[in-house]
């Protein structure tokens, strides 16, 4: 069976039944969401196709390669000045979110995560990093908010005069909310210093950004900062410099991203993955109900609710409450019983609590998105070589009754990485309004073009239809520069522009005189710079 035929069979069964029951078989790309989801999941005012293209082949070149008739503009790269105060664009670009100004798809604010620093930012670290290296790591991680626009020639640029442009980083002051605020688990803190290791994220229903602290431990240790102050979901408002929160009710772990939707009864639901081997999938369900008229006041919903962990064997969401953990610990050790005394302890030591109540360890659950067509939930399980899952897969969850608030579910493997599909190690996801799933890959830099990864070459961006005759068939849209990872795909509302981060090009460089990449190949520049590009050329019809 050839690759295309094989993939067309993947995702049938439960998915076909769900599509048929929802009437999706006849829609062929027209949205029919069972309930409202967050704007970044489906904010489009059109069902027009996001663009037909001729798929490209894998590449080893030190270029960002796109299909014919498409182009990209670098809107910001590491160390670019972003505002009149002289603040600099950060390192390790990851998640992007675009916020239109005055409803425009050609001018808006772009919020970008900065996950970590590399050799190009801090040089070699010989043993313990120096104070200067620690200071740079704290400064260049976190987030950037910049203003971007498309000029009269169709070129996307950054506007460094913007009143909104700013950095949020390891020195910014955040307010804690939820059960861990002021608790012994966080040393009594109600505010904490900074955010870093910011991986992916999500947009809320009230137009703010949720950013996720992932691999935070090393930076916290090197900067002599309390470990329990990091590993949370943070919230910022791109339009309000003073709004900085960490929501402890959503749990503390190696957060990859958030996907927000609304249950049938109006409660807010947030899906999350813990990006490490043998870690779990979570969702948070608020106590209160979403009220659009309250605007940002709805953020209070993220302070009180129930955190659940997925039991994939039973198809159940298990509550992560102190009562459930205490019951699980009836025959536990004195040390563990002492560790879990309150809900603050449960959310702070979330992974351990999840294991106690029966959560299923999985293969690095990274990005999660809610389908705007049928409320199914797509999860990238990137890989887990401990169990032979070398190339990863995309899981699709079907909540009972298509209700995001349900406590039981079924699931399928929607697509599997490997030679048969042409992609390996799926990571971030985005939907377009024609039902296509845009998937970037995260093959570890040290594995690029070696062993069983040779056929995939550099990391890429793939498009996989979720409905129609090509359902499940992966087509490559982009190939990244040498030693890079493509991250944070995000469309403008009119779908004529796709923002995409190029993370850690040339990451394996150890000698500045011999960099493995010099992308974006700026004249006279001898180093590689991570950055964000705006891709255009989509033909809408």
N, C-alpha and C positions, 0 to 999 in steps of 0.2 A: 504494500500500500504506500503510495507516494505521500510526501509531506503534506500537501494541500488536502488530500482526501482524509489522511489521518486526523488532521486538525479539525476538519469539518465534523468529524465524529466526536471529538472532544467537546464537552459542554452540552451534549444532548441529554436525553433522559429527563432528570428533574428540571433542568433549565428549559427544555422544550415544553414540558407540562406547564411550567410557570408562565412561559411566554404565551402559550395558547390560552391559558386561563385569563391572562391579562389582556388578551386581544392583540398581543404584540406581533403575532405572525402576519397580520395584514397591514401593520403600520409601516414596516420597512424604514424605520428611522425617524418617525414622528413621535415626539415625546408624549408619554401618557403616565406621568408620575402619580403614584398612588397617594402620596402626600408631599408636602413641601420639603425640599432639602435646602441646604445652605447655598448661597449664591454661587460660590466657587464650584459647586458640583453641577449646577445647571442654571446659569444666570442669563442664558441667551434668549433673545427676543425673536429668534428665527429657527426654523428647522432646516435651513440650507446646509448643504454639504460643506464641511470644513476644507475641502480641497482634494481633488483627485491628483495623483502623482504616480510617476513611474518609480517603483521601488529601486533602491540602490543596492550595491553589493558591499559586503564587509570590506574594511580598509585598514591598513597599517600606517597610513600617512599622517603626518603631523598637521592635520587640517580638520576643520569642521566641514564635513561634506554633506550637501543637501541634494535632493532631486533637481533635475533641470527645471528652470523657470522659477526657482526659489532663491532668495538671497537672505543674508543676515547682516545686521548692524550691531557692533559692540556698543552697548549703551553705557556700561560702566565696568571697570576692571579694578583689580586689587591696587590700592593706593591712590586711585583717582580722587581728587578733591571734589566733594559732593555739595558743599555749601559755602557761604561767605565767611563762615567761622573757620574754614580751613580743615574741617573734619574729613577723614579719609575713608574710602570704600573698603570694606573688610575683606577677610580671607576665607577660603573654603566655601564659596558661594553654593547655596543649596536651594531651599524653597523660595518661590516667588509668588507674590499676590499683587494683582493690578487693581487699583481703585480709581475709577474715572473721576475727572474733575468736571463738574457741571454736565455730567452725563456723556462726556466725550470718550470715544474709543481711541482717540489720537493724542490725548493729553491726560495724564493722571499720575498718581503716586504709585511707586513700585516698592513694595516691602520685600527685602531679600534676607534670608538667613545666612549666617557665617559660622560654619561648623568647626573648623580647626585651622591651625597654622602649619606650614611646611618649611622645608629648608629655605625656600625663597624669602620667607618672612623673618625667620629667626636664626638661620644658619644651622651649623651642626651643634647638637647638644651632647656634650661630653660629660656623662654622668648627670649631675643635677644641673638644671638650667640656671643661668645667671639671673640676677634681678632684672636686668634689661630684657632678657628673653621672656621672663614671666610677664613683665609689663606689656610687652608687645603682644603676647598671647591673649592677655585680658582685653587689650584694646581692639585687636583685629577680629576677635570672635564676637558673637552676638547677632545684631541685625543692623541693616541700613534701610532708611526710608529716603528715597530719592524721587525727584519729579522728572518724568520723561515725556517726550512729545515727538510726533512725527512732523517733520518740516514740509515745506511746499514741494520738495523734490522726492518726498516719500521716504526720507531717511530718518530713522529713530535716533534721538539724541537725549542726553541728560541736561537738565537746566540747573546749573549750580547756584542760581540766584533764588531758588525756591525758598519760600518762608517755612515750608514743611520739612525740608531735607535735614536729616540728623542721623546720628549713630546711637544705638542702644548697645551697651557692651558689658564687659566684666566689672565696670565701675558704676553702672547705673543702679539707682536705689529702687527696689521692688517691694510692694506690699504683699504679705502672705494673706490668703483667704482660706476658709474651710477648716476642717477638723484639726489640722496640724498647727495652725496659727497659735503662737504663744505656748505651745506644748513642750514637754520635756524632750520629745523626740527631735525637736529643732532647737534645743537649748534655750527655750523660752522666747525665741525671736518672733517678732511681728512684722519686721522688715528685714530684708537681706540685701547684701551687696551683689549686684551683677547677674548677668546671664551669660552662658557660654556653651559650647558644644551644641549649637542650635542646628538641628537637622531639618526635618520637614515641618509641616504645620497645617494650617487650615484657616478658612475664613468663617467667621460666625454669621449667624442670621442677622446680627445687628451691626455688621460691617466693621468688625475689628479683626485683628489677626491673632490666632493661637500659634505659638511657636514652641517647639519641643526640644528640651534639653536631653541629649542622648549620651554620648560617652564623656561624661563630665568629671570622672574621678581623678584623672591625672592632673588636669588643670587645677582642680580644687586643692589637691594635695600640694602641688608645686607653689600655689599662691597662699598656702596656709589658711585656707577658708574652710568652714565646716562642711563636711561632705553632704549632710542632710539638707543643706540649703539649696541643693541642686538636684536635677533629675525630675523636675516638675514641668507641667505645661504652663507657659506664661501667656499673658494677654497684653497686647499693646493696641492703641488706637493711632493709626497713621496720621490722623488729623489733630491729635491732642498729645503734646509732648509730655504732659504730666501724668498720663494714664499708664501705669506699669504694675501689673499684678502677676502673682503666681498662685494658681488654683490647686490647693493640696487635695481637694476632694477627688480629683482625677487620678490620684496615685503618683507614686514616685518610682520610676524605673528608667530603663534606657529608651525613652520615648522616641519614636520615629515620626509619627504625624497624628493628626486628628481628622475625623470626618464627622461633620455635624448634620443631623437631621431632626425631624419631629415625629414623635409617636402619634398614633391615631387619636390618642386622648389629649394631645397638645403638649406633652412633656418633651423637653429637649433631650436628645440622645447624642452621645459622643463616642465614636469608635476609636480605639487606639491599639497600636502594636508595640511590643517590647523587642527592640532589635538586638537580640543576641541569641546564640544557639540555645535550644531547649527552653525558650521563653514563651509567654502566653499572649493571647488576644483578649482585649478587655473592651467593655463598654460601660459608660456612665449614663444613668437615667436620672434626670432632675426630679426633685419633689414637686416643684411648681411647674406651671404651664407657660408656654411662650405667649407673649402679648406684643404684637408688632408695634403697637402705639407707644410702648415704653422705650423703644430704641435701645440704647446702651444699658438702660436699667435692667434689661434681661440678663446681664452678666451675673447678677445675683443668683441666677438659676444654677450656675456652676459651683456654687458654694455649698449647696445642700442637695443630697441625692444619694443614690445607691450605686456603688461601683461593682461590676460583675466581671467574672472571668469565664472564658469559654471552656466547656467540657465537650470536646469534639466527638468523643466516643458515645456519649449519651445525647448529644444535641441539646444541651441545656446551658443556660447562663446561670452561674452559681454566684450568690451574693457574697461580697467581700466585706462582711460586717464583723464587728468585734464579737458578736454573739456566735456567728458561724465559726470564727477562728477559735474561740474559747471551747466550743463543743469539739472541734477537731483536735484540740490539745488535751482532752480529758486524760489521755494516756501518754501525753508528751513529757519531755524533760523539764525539770524545774527552771532551767535556763530559758527555754522557749516560753514557758508560761510567764516568766518574769518580763520577757521582751514584749509580749503582747498584752497590754493592760487596758488599752483604749483604742478608739477608732483612729486617733492620731498615729498610733503605732502601726496599725494595719496599713494605712495609706503610705506611711514613710518606709516601711519594709514590705513593700507590696509583693514582690516576687516570692518571698518566703511564705507570705500569707496565702498567695495563690496556690502554691504547692500543697499547703496544708488543707485547703478546702476542696481540692480535687481538680484544679485547672490542668489543662492538657499542654505539656511542653511541645513546642512546634519548631519549625525550621526558619528562624529569624523573621518574624512577621514585621515587614516594613510598611510601605504605604498601604492605606485602606481608603477606599472611596465608595460612596453609595451611588448606585446607578439611578440616574434621573428618570429612567424608563419604567422600572418595575420594583424599585426599593431593594433589589438584591445588593449584597455587600461584597465587594471585590477586595481581596487581600493578597499582596505580594509576599509569598514565602520565598525569600531570596535564595537561600541554600542552607545546607547543613552537612558538611563533609563527615561529621561524626556518625551519621546514619546513612551515608552513601547518597544523599540527595545533593548531588554535585551542582546541578544546574537550576534547581528551584522550580517553583510552579506558582500559578495564580489560583487561589481558592475563591469560590463563590458561595456565599452564605444566603440561604433562603429563610428569612424569618417567618414564623408561623403567621398566616393571615396577611403576609406582606406588611406586618406591623413592626416598625423598628423598636417598639417597646416590648415586644414579645420576649418570653423567657425560654422558649424552645425554638429550635431551628434544624434545618437539614443543610448539607453542603455538598459541593462537587469540586473536582479539579477542572477548572475552566480551560486552562492551557498549561502545558508542561514545557519547561526549558529543555534544550538539548539539540542534537543535530537535526532531528526531525522538524523542529520548529524554527530553527535559525537564530534563536536567542538564548542567552544564558543569564541567570541571576537577575530576575526582574526586581525593580525597586520602586520608583515613583510612578504614580498613575494620574491621568486626567481624562475626562470625557469631553467629546465634542457633541454638538447637537444632532449629529446623525447616528449616534449610538456607537461610535468608534472609541476604543480604549487606547490611549496613547501611553506607551510603556517605555521607560528608560531602564537601562541595565547597569548592574553594579558588579562586574567581574573584578575581583580583587586585583589591585595594580600589580602585585608580585606574580600574578598568574596570567597576565596578558600575553597572548601569543605563545603560550607554552602548554605542553601536555594536551589534555582533552579540551582545552580552551582555544587551540590553534585556529579552528575553523571560524570562530566568532570574531577574531582579530580585535580591533579596538571596541570599547563600549559604544552603544548606539541608542537610538530612539526608534521604536517600532509602533506600528498602528495595527490593532486587532479589532475587527468588527465584532460586535456582540449580538447583532441581528442580521438577517438577510443571508444570501447564498454564500458569502465568504466568511460567515461567522466562525471565529476561532482561528482564522488564517493570519499569521503574522507577516507584515510587510515592513521592511526597513526604510525609515524616512531619513535618518541622519547617522553619521559616524563621527565620533569625537576625536580630538587630537590625541597624540601619544600620551599614555599614562593618565588619561583623564576619565572622568565619569560625568555623564550628562544627568542633570538633576532639575527638579522644580518646574516642569512644564506647566504653563498657565496661559490661557487664551484671553484676549480682550473680548468684551461683550459682542462685538460684531464679527468675531472669529477671523479677522483679517490679519491678526498678528499673534504669534506664539512666542512668549518669553521663555527662555531656556538658560539654565546655568551651565557653564563649563567649569567643573570643579577639579582642582588639583592637577592641571596639565603638567607633565614633567615631574611628577611626584617622586620618581626614583632618582632624581638628580642628587649627586653628592659633591659635584665639583662645578662651580659656577662657570668655569672655562669650558665645560663640556655638558651643557644642559641637554636632557633627553627631549625637551620640547621648548620652543620659544613662542608658542601661541600666546597672544593673537598676532604675533609677528609685526609689532609696531616698529617703525623705522628707528634704527639705532638701539633698540631694546634687546638686551642679551639674556633676559630671563623670561620664564613663562609666567603668565598672570591669569589667575582664575577670573571669571567675569560673567556678565549676563548679556545675552544677545536677544535681539528682536528679529524673529524670522517672518518674512512676508513673501507674498506670491500666491496666496490662496485664492482660488477662483470660486466665487460663490455664485450659485445659480438657482 
